[in-house]
Amino acid sequence: VGRNLIGSVTAASRFEDTRKDLFEKITTSLENVLVSYDADKERNEVFQSLRNTIYLSSLCHFFSITSGVATALEFVDLIPGVVGTISFAGVGMGILSPRNRHMIQNFEARWEQRSDKLSSALDELCSKEIKRIHKRVLDGCAPYSRYVTTEKENVETFTEECHNLLATSQTLRKRIAKLR
């Protein structure tokens, strides 16, 4: 059977080797994407932003309380004092939401960018690996393909020879039948 096998047969894919190689490549891609990630730096940036927001909000509330006390002690007229108190309190409360939203958007944008980089790196890696595995499978099947092709040619040649022998034998039978 194997006499017409051309080349050597190897495993189309060694699963463990492929798995380890793919794991190493994915790990490297992940490390390359996350090399810009510094947890301490990002945590400090978030805390600094929160701290600044709280300081600014507290300062506005302090001015609001100061304005309220000044109005109550009649250092400031009633209407300007109440307007100042309400304005400072409103600004103090109003600062929190936009600043927090801005901080969240920056954080999400940073991670979205990392997600996009990781997705494109993994897509590229998977595409290359699928092509490589496909080639390995084809290379692994090539000896069998050559064997099948060779056997097909042998069968076709044998079939043709049989037809020729059949035709020749029929011709001989006809000659023998004429001689009788």
C-alpha positions in Angstrom: 0.0 0.0 0.0 2.7 2.5 1.0 4.9 1.8 -2.0 3.3 4.6 -3.9 3.3 7.0 -1.0 5.4 9.9 -2.0 7.2 11.8 0.9 6.8 11.2 4.6 3.7 11.5 6.6 3.9 13.8 9.7 1.1 14.9 12.0 -0.8 17.7 10.5 -0.9 19.5 13.8 0.8 18.7 17.1 -1.9 20.0 19.4 0.3 20.7 22.5 3.0 22.4 20.5 0.5 24.5 18.7 -1.4 25.4 21.9 1.8 26.4 23.7 3.0 28.5 20.8 -0.3 30.2 20.5 -0.5 30.8 24.2 3.0 32.5 24.1 2.0 34.6 21.2 -1.2 35.7 22.8 0.6 36.5 26.0 3.2 38.6 24.1 0.4 40.5 22.3 -1.3 41.2 25.5 1.9 42.4 27.2 2.6 44.7 24.2 -0.8 46.2 24.4 -0.8 46.6 28.2 2.8 47.9 28.4 1.3 51.4 28.6 -0.9 50.4 31.6 0.5 51.7 34.9 -2.0 50.9 37.6 -0.4 53.1 40.2 -0.1 56.1 37.8 -3.8 55.7 36.6 -5.0 55.3 40.2 -3.1 58.4 41.2 -4.6 60.3 38.3 -8.1 59.3 39.3 -7.5 60.1 42.9 -5.9 63.5 42.0 -8.9 64.3 39.8 -11.3 63.4 42.5 -9.3 65.3 45.1 -9.3 68.4 42.9 -13.0 68.1 42.3 -13.7 67.8 46.0 -11.4 70.7 46.8 -13.2 72.9 44.3 -16.6 71.8 45.4 -15.7 72.3 49.1 -14.4 75.8 48.3 -17.7 76.7 46.7 -19.6 75.3 49.6 -17.3 77.2 52.0 -18.1 80.4 50.1 -21.8 79.5 50.2 -21.7 79.0 54.0 -19.6 82.2 54.4 -22.1 84.1 52.3 -25.0 82.7 54.3 -23.3 83.6 57.6 -22.5 87.1 56.3 -26.2 87.5 55.2 -27.4 86.2 58.6 -25.1 88.6 60.5 -26.3 91.4 58.2 -22.9 92.1 56.8 -24.4 91.7 53.3 -27.9 92.7 52.2 -30.5 89.9 52.2 -31.1 89.5 48.4 -27.4 89.6 47.3 -26.5 87.4 50.3 -29.1 84.8 49.5 -28.3 84.9 45.7 -24.6 84.4 46.6 -25.3 81.6 49.0 -27.5 79.7 46.5 -25.1 80.4 43.6 -22.1 79.1 45.5 -24.0 76.1 46.7 -25.3 75.3 43.2 -21.9 75.7 41.7 -20.4 73.5 44.4 -22.9 70.7 43.7 -22.9 71.3 40.0 -19.1 70.8 39.7 -19.2 67.2 40.9 -21.3 65.7 38.1 -19.5 67.1 35.0 -16.0 66.6 36.5 -16.8 63.0 37.4 -18.4 62.4 34.0 -15.2 63.8 32.3 -13.0 61.6 34.5 -15.1 58.5 33.6 -15.1 59.3 29.9 -11.3 59.7 30.0 -11.0 56.4 31.8 -13.3 54.6 29.4 -11.6 56.1 26.3 -8.2 54.9 27.6 -9.5 51.3 28.1 -11.5 51.4 24.8 -8.3 52.3 23.0 -6.5 49.4 24.7 -9.4 47.1 23.8 -9.2 48.2 20.1 -5.4 47.6 20.1 -5.8 44.2 21.7 -8.6 43.2 19.3 -6.6 44.1 16.3 -3.5 42.4 17.6 -5.5 39.2 18.4 -7.3 39.4 15.0 -3.9 39.6 13.2 -2.5 36.8 15.4 -5.4 34.5 14.8 -5.4 35.2 11.1 -1.7 34.3 10.8 -2.2 31.2 13.0 -5.1 30.0 11.0 -3.1 30.4 7.8 -0.2 28.6 9.4 -2.3 25.7 10.7 -4.1 25.4 7.4 -0.7 25.1 5.7 0.4 22.5 8.2 -2.8 20.5 7.6 -2.3 20.7 3.9 1.4 19.7 4.2 0.4 16.8 6.5 -2.2 15.6 4.0 0.0 16.1 0.9 1.6 12.6 1.0 -1.9 11.1 1.1 -3.1 13.4 -1.7 -0.1 12.3 -3.8 -0.8 8.6 -2.9 -4.5 9.0 -3.9 -3.5 10.8 -7.2 -0.9 8.1 -8.0 -3.4 5.3 -7.2 -6.0 7.0 -9.3 -3.6 7.1 -12.2 -2.7 3.5 -11.7 -6.4 2.5 -11.6 -7.1 4.5 -14.8 -4.2 2.8 -16.5 -5.3 -0.6 -15.2 -8.9 0.1 -16.4 -7.7 1.1 -19.8 -5.5 -2.0 -20.1 -8.5 -4.1 -19.1 -10.7 -2.5 -21.8 -7.9 -3.1 -24.3 -7.6 -6.7 -23.3 -11.4 -7.1 -23.4 -11.5 -5.6 -26.9 -8.6 -7.8 -28.0 -10.3 -10.9 -26.5 -13.6 -10.1 -28.2 -11.7 -9.7 -31.5 -10.0 -13.1 -31.0 -13.4 -14.7 -30.2 -14.9 -13.3 -33.4 -11.9 -14.8 -35.4 -12.2 -18.1 -33.7 -16.0 -18.1 -34.3 -15.3 -17.4 -38.0 -12.9 -20.3 -38.2 -15.4 -22.8 -37.0 
